[in-house]
């Protein structure tokens, strides 16, 4: 009983694929308690009731905020364009907020969330699960230890499949106003990883193509982006959702003064190469498998670590891996890239 009273209470807004994963993990997480589920789709109520029989279901965020059971944290896993306004509503109601990527579709709105959290004395978290991947943590560690020396080149490749099975008719996905673009919905985690390890970028140039999504989306399916690292060195980001049938690759290659490293696999789940002066790669913990969403896959399933981080931060406020301030920077970088679309 004492544990239940001490548990951090979560309300999850948006119970599609990723929101339902959040709900299931919160329900199983030590020190956490799932107290409410929220979604505007009434067709979900039966399956939600079957999976979470003791958790009340609300048809809108306003309905929950008006009469719902008390919570500590509002998790937002709704369409992209709703993230910032719903985060602001949760903060104004006195809740900490956890926002799935992207934090917003515009940097000014993302910053408004961070400012509101500071103003009301609550925490705002972005979901940045790639930061919990053992290869990613290893890369950040050796970078900060100076083992790479001067960075020469950074190359990120993201080659995924998102076809008509993903972009359903009348869905928010694929729309400019609600989705925002491929970098926001599919690849913001990789922009986040670039920023988290190597810092900000400048001198951006980009080319965009729409190879096979003309009838599916209102924006590009592929892009080639070049940039300089503010701290020194240059980089490229190549991305596509035009890959046939299934995801091909997610990789990050670094050419540096003291050697080269490459994170590879489909989901940055392995160190594919490590050749550094006077250094031997230590054993790393295994990486979680990819998130499965029926006909397609996403990034590594590290949400359990995200939720644990949030629980600990709410109980004992401190710096966390998934602070929303970095989420603002990711939105700003993507916005700067997309300003070149014309």
KAVEN-V221192 format. One line per field, one symbol per residue. phi: phi as a letter, one per 40 degrees, with the letter a starting at -180 (. if undefined). A space follows every 10 residues. Layout:
phi->???
This chain:
phi->.ccccccccb bbbgbcdccc cdcccccccc gbacbabbac cccccccccc cbcbbcbbca cdccccbccc bbbbcbbbdd ccdccccccc cccgbcbbbc cccacbcccc cccccccccc gbcbbbcbcc cccdcccccc cccccgccgc ccbbbbbbbb bbbcccccdg cccgcccbcg hdccccbccc cccdcccbgc bafcbabbbb cabdcbbcac baabbbabcd chhbabbbaa bcccgadbab abbbbadbib bacbgcbfca ccaabbcfab cccbcccccc cbbgcabbcd cbcccdccdc dccccbdacb cbcccccccc cccccccccc cg
